[in-house]
Each structure stands twice: as structure tokens, then as C-alpha cells.
Amino acid sequence: MLKHSHFFLVIALIAGLPGFGGVAAGAASITPPTKGGAMNTNTVIDADAPAITRKAIFIAAPLSTVWQVQTDIAQWPQWNTDISQAELEGPLAVGTVFRWSTAGLDDITSTIAEVVPEQRIVWSGPAQGITAVHVWTFTPVQGGVQVHTEESWDGAPVRERLEFMQGALDKSLESWLDNLKREAEARAN
């Protein structure tokens, strides 16, 4: 069973804690080497990563509402009870950094790697030996929006504690989707 405090520690690690390899504001993208030395722009998950989670949920709300809820980073604490503070340090654009806090962990840093308005957002943030890529896609369907999220984690800490890390990743995406659905549907009604 994954303990609540461990769940949030893992979330903070994947987001890129300052001092652990976070990317500076203004960077065009995050481009760590991938296996074999090739460069990766981190706009897709690492298909070779040991921990990968893919989740989807139907949200009965307009696309514009769902997109606004998810991408208004400063408002995350208002609807996602796991997040106590969040601040976007510039426009919602590639290279912009956002900082947020969760479960008593302050000043987590993530960098936006891709934005396609009302379709897709990607961010990444390496931390303490873990490289993570988080992709969100939004597809209009009859009666609402299908939201798909996927995330990959790689690095020695993930490989050393794969079962624990995979469980933490699974739970984090399930919780985020549930909170997003609840808030977007409430705003739509």
C-alpha cells in the first residue's frame, strides 16, 4: 500500500525540485540524452522507461472549460486539494517554468515542453535521478471531452524501486484526472 506522504514525495521528485537538475526559465525545451545518446525533446513519453502510466477519463464539459481548468496553473490549489501553491512564471508557452507546492514540499519546478491550445500540453522536470515526461491530450467527443494523460519515469531510483514507483505514478494520474473531472464538470453546470 502506498503511503500518502510517499505519494507526494514522488510527485515532487518527478516535477523537478530546484537544485536537482531543473531547467532554467526561458529554455526552449528540456533535452536530456536518451538511450543510445540520441537527443529527446520530451514532447512524448519515453517508451523505454521502466515506469509508464496511461490513463483517460471522459469529462462532461466543454473543451474550453476543461482546457482552462487544466492550464490555469495558478488556480490548481483551488480545485486540486493535493496542491497548496502554484505559479506560472510567464505565458503558457514552451520553455516557461512553473513552480508549485504539494504535501509540504515547496518550490517544485517544472518546464513546459509543448503547448497546442485546447489539444495538448506537455511538461517535464528531472529530479534526483528521475527523468519524467508528462503528456496531456484533450479530444472533443459527443457530450464533452476525452482527456488522456500519460507519463514516463526513468532513472536509477525508478529501476531500484519499480513496483513502488509504478504504484505512485498510477495513483497520481488517477487522482489528478478525478480532480480535473470534478472541477470542470462543476464549472460547466
N, C-alpha and C positions, 0 to 999 in steps of 0.2 A: 504494500500500500504506500503510495506516495504521500509524504507528509506535506502539509500546506506550506510551511516555510521553505522546504526544499524546492517545491514547485516554483516559487517566486525567485529564489536564488538562481535557478536555471534560466528563467525568463530574463533576468537581469544580465546573466552571462552572455546570452545569445545576442542581446541588444548592443553590446559593445561598451563596457564600462570605461570611463576615462582612465588613461594610464595603461590600458591593456590593449592597445592597438586600434583605438577608434580613429576614424578618418576625420581630418580637419574640415571645417566648413569651406564650401567653395569647390571641393573636389568634384570632378566631373563624374566619377563613378569609383567604386571600390574594385580593385583589380588584383587580388592575390593570385599567385600561381595555382593552377590546378594540377592534378596528377599528370606526370609527364612533362611538366614545365610550361604548358600552354597557358595563356592568359585567359581569365574569365571576367566578363563584365558584370557578373552577378545579377543578371536580369531573368535568369531561370535558376531553379534549384539545381544542386549538384546531384545528378542521377546516380553517382557512385558513392555518395555519402552513406555512412552506416545507419544513420537515423533519418528517416523521411516520413513525414505525415502529410496526407492529403485528406481534406475534409470539405464538405459542401453543405449548404443549407438554403432552403427556399425562404425568402423574406417577402411577405405580402405588403409591399410598399413601393412607391415609385423609385425608379433608378436614381433620380436626382436626390431623393431623401437618403437612400442607403449610402450613396457616394458621399454626401455631405457629412453624415454621421461618422463614417469611417475616416475621412480625410481631414476633418476639423480636429487636428491633433490636440490643440489646447483644450478642447472640450471632453477629451477622453475621460478624465476623472468624474465628469458629471453622469456618465452612463456606464462606465466600466469600473465597478467597485474595487477591482484589484489595482487600479492606478490612482495614485494620490496627487500627482502633478505631471503636467506635460506642456512642452513649449516648442513650437516650431520656430527655428531661427532664420526665417526668411520665407520666400514664397514656396508653395508646394511645387517643387521642381527638382530635377536631377541635381545631386550634389548638396542639397540643403540638409542640414543636420537638424534633428530634433532631440530634445532631452526630456526625459521623463523619469518618474519615480514610482516604484511599486513595492509593497510589503516592506517599507522602511529602507529600501535601497534607493539612495538619492543619485541624481545626475547620471542616469543611464543615457548613453549616446548612440543614436542610430543615424544612418545616412540614406537618403532616398536615392535609389539606383535607376528607377524608371517611373514615369507617370504618363498614363494615357487617360485623359479625363473621362470619367464615368465608364471606364473599361478595365483599367489595370493600374496597380501600384505595387512597387517592389522596394523593399529596403533591406539593408544588410548591416551587420555590425560584428566584427570578430572580437572575441574576448577570451582571455585566459586559455588560449589554445583551442578554442571552439570557433569554427567558421560557420556562420549561419546565413542563409538567404531565405527571405520570406516574401512570397508572391501572393497577391490577392487579385482575383478577376471577378468581374461583375457582368452578368449576362441577362438582359431583359427577357422575360418569359411571360406567358399569359398570367395575369394577376399579380405580377411582382418581379422579383429579381432572384436569379440563382447566383449565390456567392460561393466561390470556390477559393480555398486557400491551401497553399502547400508550403512546406518549409523543410529545409535540409540542414542537418548539423553534421559537421565533420571535425576531426581533431582527436588528439590522444585522449582527452577526458571522456569524449563520447565513446570511443572504442573500448576504453577501460571499464566503463560502467554502462554498457549499451542498453541493457534491459531497463535500468533506472531512467536513463536519458530519453529513451524512446517513450516510456510512460509519461514523463514530464512533458515532452513535446506533444503527444496525443492530447493530454488534458488541457494544455494551454490553448490549443487551437479550438477544441470543443467549447471551452469556456468563453473565448473571445467571440466565436460565432453566435453562441447563445445570447450573450450580452448585446451584440450588434443587432440581432433579430428583435430582441425585446425593445430596444430603443427606437429603431427605425419604424417598427410597426406602431409603437405608441405615438410617434410624431405624425405618422400618416393618418391616424384615427383621431 
